[in-house]
Amino acid sequence: MEYAEIEKEASDRLDRHFISVWEDCDALVAEGIREFRDRWANYSVHSHRKDPRNHLKDAHADIKKETDKRPIGELILEVLDPKVSAFLNSLPETHFHFFPNPYWNLRHAPVQDSQSEFPLVRNFYRRVSVKYGPKFKAETPLTNLIVMMGFKSAHDSIKQQLRHFMNTEHQCRPIDFRFQATVDNLLELLWMLHLTPTRFKHHSPDIKINARRKQTYCELCGQRNELAEYFYRLDNNLLDPDDQQEANDEQKKKLQLSHRYCTRHRPRNKDGLTWNPAYKSALQSKEQFEKEFRRLQLHVAGAVEYKPVLDDKELRSLSAEELIDRFFYLFLEGKTVTQEHAQAYFEYVKHNFKCPIAVEGETKRLIDDAIVRLTGAGTLLGADDEGKLRDIARHMVDSRLTDRKKQILVLKQGLNQTQISERLTELEGKNISPQAVSKALGVLDVRFFLD
């Protein structure tokens, strides 16, 4: 209980910069994660330089520009790598090699010379050793992976090895639970870093354009921003004749296209004189939109685990936040790629492609078909479906789906309106009438009703 209270206090204090620490996590790594989460707001995942300007030292992290923050790699090297390295070195040999570290895996026999069923991983490490070898150090396990693979691929690689450990080595010993909890905790941290948005992306080098203008999603919804949409249509030969005519003056076109907003949410109308009401409306709800989007991301990625409880007595004991978690669980149920989907695809590839393969031609077609068939790709939501998740978040905000309405939708699964009003009165400490519940249900968008 005391541990939970400490984590709750840290969550309230850090808000969106909070990273949970698992109770069974190795004490040294847990210490590093606590220090990391207290400091990482002042760092950026895409900054490549230090900021020597003294006037920024005491500035609040939230008001700093991303380009004014220091590189996140510095904090990982300082705080996390020594702790993770000490933890890995304390492991027995049976556990040590279940953490993918290119330095150890290249210079020690178990991975390089093993005749295991992971030849693709072994060959990949051998190929990248030429390019990244000088940067690998034994005492920097996380940095080794991030430099070579990035946050997302490093997360996936560690998760694959943990799954292999659970299937082959886990015997419910204390060391097994400690290893599992520690690696799971590092996976959550890497995923949070992956979710931190990159401010700038480069287009192909043959396109003459300001490389510091981002070509991602609109800041207020899930559509591409105007600049990204233009290049997408250009690359796919989808430009209208009017667009082709305007494209003749490239410099003029670059100045007209927004790299922050889509056509619907651009600040001014095309005449350049009048304000766009859709922009003003969406801007007022931007904070709530980002909050809903982050909730969706975390639930889809599995970072927030929730087990539904159907018993009415248990239902009445839930807090408001737990009701909101239940809403996202029930709303996304059947819409997301599950662990069973991923495991089915993993088993398919493992049993059908045991030897190194060139993923092209007929082999590529077979694998693509398997992805669609076994994971529901294209129909189910995955952690990388950022545009779809942003659109859902925008619909939630535009439909005025408040946290109270989410609670009502969940409570509606087993209670009538009078019981719902009593439950909400108990949760909020103020009287909520059945009429207020009925009015809230009457204006809800049917897309968010729970089946």
KAWO-V456954 format. One line per field, one symbol per residue. ss: DSSP state (~ for helix, > for strand, _ for the rest). phi: phi as a letter, one per 30 degrees, with the letter a starting at -180 (. if undefined). A space follows every 10 residues. Layout:
ss = ???
phi = ???
This chain:
ss = _~~~~~~~~~ ~~~~~~~___ ______~~~~ ~~~~~~~~~~ ~~>>______ ___~~~____ ~~~__~~~_> >~~~~~~~~~ ~~~~~~~~~_ __~~~~____ _~~~~~~_~~ ~~______~~ ~~~~~~~~~~ ~~~~~_____ ~~~~~~~~~~ ~~~~~~~~~~ ~~~~~~~~__ ___~~~~~~~ ~~~~~~~~~~ ~~~~~_____ __________ ______>___ ___>_~~~~~ ~~~~~_____ ~~~~~~~__~ ~~~~~~____ _______>__ ____>_~~~~ ~~~~_~~~~~ ~~~~~~~~~~ ~_________ _~~~~~~__~ ~~~~~~~~~~ ~~___>__~~ ~~~~~~~~~~ ~~________ ~~~~~~~~~~ ~~~~~_>__> >____~~~~~ ~~~~~~~~__ __~~~~~~~~ ~_____~~~~ ~~~~~~~~__ ___~~~~~~~ ~~___~~~__ _
phi = .ddddddddd dddchdcdbd cddddeedde ddddddddcd ddbbdbdcbd cddddcdcdd edcddedcdd ddedddddcc eddddddddd ddedcedccd bdddddcbde cdcdcdcbdd dddddddddd dcedddbdcb dddeddddbi ddddeddddd dddddddccd bidedddddd dddddddddd dddddddddb bcdeddcdad dccdbbdedc acdddedddd dddddchcdd edddddddcd ddddddddcc bdddcdecdd diccdddddd ddddcddded ddddededdd didccbcdcc ddddeddddd ddddededdd dddicbdcdd dddddedddd dcbdcebcda iddddddddd dddcciejcc dcdcdddddd dddddddddh dddddddddd dddbbddddd dddddddcib dcdedddddd ddcddddcdc d
